[in-house]
Amino acid sequence: MAEDSLDSSKVGTAETEPSQLDALSALSPSFDDAAIEALDPWRLGDYVPCPPLVWAAVAGVRDEVTGRAALAGEGLTIDSLTPAAGALAVICSQTCDVIGEGPGAKHAFVQVSPVYDYAGTEDDEEWQRLVNGEVWHAFGIKGPDQTPLRVVDLRISVPVSKQHLVNSTRRFAFATYEGAGYLAEHLGARLERASMHDFLGTTVRDGVAVAVSRRKKTNTWLQRADEVRVTIKGDPLAPSHAGLFVIFHSEPSDTELQQMFEFGQSFKKGAVDCSIRWMDAAHASPRSSGIQAYRDSSRLYLPGLRRP
């Protein structure tokens, strides 16, 4: 057994598992007034001490995916990593599920993800990608002055009883409420992102992201854009046709529409190489709602398009 793993004998057996699951499904937390008051300050993006990171692993064989040693037992068992003293995690549950009232009244746990220190500086290109939501599996945390830059690893999360929050004082992770809000937006985008061909989800998305960063100089049409989406026809993972679909918040000029069209055409060769027929860029604006076109398209997550 790996030195830092949990004892597999503590895993529920075939006899005990059903009753344990029944107890979990019947769990309805009861928060008294004092607990509700204690939970009220807590928010998504707050720090808690990092708990043991626990997951289900296949017993009896070395886990080639995680690189972990074989564990005793059969079937699925428990493996874990024990964090160092002082290690932190960030609450990733929605704030409405964290508090003790409303939707949160039904939640006994909050989901938290581990945090590690970032070795570079705020000027690093990688750090900018982390705080701009351009790295799906992680997010950058800029805390109050004199605190190190940190990164929350979103590849794993574990439930923590809200009793810990009731017994503890809230600890801010982000220097501003906006920072925590951007993490919430990033988490939401992870859940709502559409399945699509890698050319669309990576090549096209990254190309649009670069254009967004340069919109004040060369891509002025993007200054009017609220969303850039991808129209997909056929299987989303192997589409027959695809193209850009742009939602404008104000009417674009003819010049800006031409810019949009030419930018869309820049992806045509790459699409053809992937056996995708690339369509001309389309748009919707206050004068042309394009409702059906909107329904036929999938959003590209572009934090750079945030409007102040």
ChimeraX attribute file (.defattr): number of C-alpha atoms within 10 A of each C-alpha:
attribute: neighborCount
match mode: 1-to-1
recipient: residues
	/A:1	16
	/A:2	13
	/A:3	9
	/A:4	12
	/A:5	18
	/A:6	19
	/A:7	16
	/A:8	17
	/A:9	11
	/A:10	9
	/A:11	14
	/A:12	14
	/A:13	9
	/A:14	8
	/A:15	8
	/A:16	10
	/A:17	12
	/A:18	12
	/A:19	12
	/A:20	12
	/A:21	12
	/A:22	10
	/A:23	11
	/A:24	10
	/A:25	9
	/A:26	9
	/A:27	12
	/A:28	12
	/A:29	14
	/A:30	13
	/A:31	21
	/A:32	10
	/A:33	10
	/A:34	9
	/A:35	17
	/A:36	17
	/A:37	14
	/A:38	20
	/A:39	25
	/A:40	17
	/A:41	15
	/A:42	22
	/A:43	23
	/A:44	24
	/A:45	28
	/A:46	20
	/A:47	23
	/A:48	24
	/A:49	16
	/A:50	21
	/A:51	20
	/A:52	17
	/A:53	18
	/A:54	17
	/A:55	14
	/A:56	11
	/A:57	19
	/A:58	17
	/A:59	20
	/A:60	16
	/A:61	14
	/A:62	14
	/A:63	14
	/A:64	9
	/A:65	6
	/A:66	8
	/A:67	8
	/A:68	16
	/A:69	17
	/A:70	17
	/A:71	23
	/A:72	17
	/A:73	16
	/A:74	11
	/A:75	10
	/A:76	15
	/A:77	21
	/A:78	20
	/A:79	24
	/A:80	18
	/A:81	14
	/A:82	14
	/A:83	15
	/A:84	10
	/A:85	8
	/A:86	8
	/A:87	16
	/A:88	22
	/A:89	24
	/A:90	28
	/A:91	25
	/A:92	24
	/A:93	21
	/A:94	18
	/A:95	19
	/A:96	17
	/A:97	20
	/A:98	28
	/A:99	28
	/A:100	26
	/A:101	16
	/A:102	11
	/A:103	13
	/A:104	21
	/A:105	17
	/A:106	17
	/A:107	20
	/A:108	19
	/A:109	19
	/A:110	24
	/A:111	20
	/A:112	29
	/A:113	25
	/A:114	25
	/A:115	22
	/A:116	16
	/A:117	15
	/A:118	15
	/A:119	10
	/A:120	13
	/A:121	12
	/A:122	13
	/A:123	8
	/A:124	10
	/A:125	10
	/A:126	15
	/A:127	22
	/A:128	16
	/A:129	15
	/A:130	19
	/A:131	21
	/A:132	17
	/A:133	23
	/A:134	20
	/A:135	15
	/A:136	15
	/A:137	15
	/A:138	21
	/A:139	25
	/A:140	28
	/A:141	26
	/A:142	19
	/A:143	16
	/A:144	13
	/A:145	8
	/A:146	6
	/A:147	12
	/A:148	16
	/A:149	20
	/A:150	21
	/A:151	22
	/A:152	26
	/A:153	19
	/A:154	18
	/A:155	10
	/A:156	14
	/A:157	21
	/A:158	19
	/A:159	16
	/A:160	17
	/A:161	12
	/A:162	21
	/A:163	14
	/A:164	14
	/A:165	21
	/A:166	20
	/A:167	11
	/A:168	13
	/A:169	13
	/A:170	17
	/A:171	14
	/A:172	19
	/A:173	24
	/A:174	22
	/A:175	14
	/A:176	12
	/A:177	12
	/A:178	10
	/A:179	18
	/A:180	21
	/A:181	14
	/A:182	18
	/A:183	23
	/A:184	18
	/A:185	14
	/A:186	23
	/A:187	20
	/A:188	12
	/A:189	18
	/A:190	15
	/A:191	8
	/A:192	12
	/A:193	13
	/A:194	16
	/A:195	12
	/A:196	17
	/A:197	18
	/A:198	14
	/A:199	17
	/A:200	25
	/A:201	18
	/A:202	13
	/A:203	15
	/A:204	20
	/A:205	20
	/A:206	17
	/A:207	14
	/A:208	21
	/A:209	20
	/A:210	12
	/A:211	18
	/A:212	21
	/A:213	14
	/A:214	14
	/A:215	17
	/A:216	12
	/A:217	8
	/A:218	12
	/A:219	16
	/A:220	19
	/A:221	21
	/A:222	25
	/A:223	18
	/A:224	20
	/A:225	22
	/A:226	17
	/A:227	19
	/A:228	23
	/A:229	23
	/A:230	24
	/A:231	25
	/A:232	25
	/A:233	16
	/A:234	10
	/A:235	12
	/A:236	18
	/A:237	15
	/A:238	15
	/A:239	18
	/A:240	15
	/A:241	18
	/A:242	23
	/A:243	25
	/A:244	28
	/A:245	27
	/A:246	25
	/A:247	21
	/A:248	21
	/A:249	14
	/A:250	14
	/A:251	15
	/A:252	21
	/A:253	11
	/A:254	10
	/A:255	11
	/A:256	17
	/A:257	17
	/A:258	14
	/A:259	17
	/A:260	23
	/A:261	16
	/A:262	13
	/A:263	18
	/A:264	20
	/A:265	17
	/A:266	12
	/A:267	19
	/A:268	18
	/A:269	13
	/A:270	15
	/A:271	21
	/A:272	12
	/A:273	10
	/A:274	15
	/A:275	13
	/A:276	21
	/A:277	16
	/A:278	21
	/A:279	18
	/A:280	15
	/A:281	21
	/A:282	19
	/A:283	22
	/A:284	21
	/A:285	17
	/A:286	12
	/A:287	8
	/A:288	11
	/A:289	13
	/A:290	15
	/A:291	9
	/A:292	8
	/A:293	14
	/A:294	18
	/A:295	9
	/A:296	13
	/A:297	20
	/A:298	20
	/A:299	20
	/A:300	22
	/A:301	24
	/A:302	21
	/A:303	17
	/A:304	16
	/A:305	18
	/A:306	9
	/A:307	9
	/A:308	3
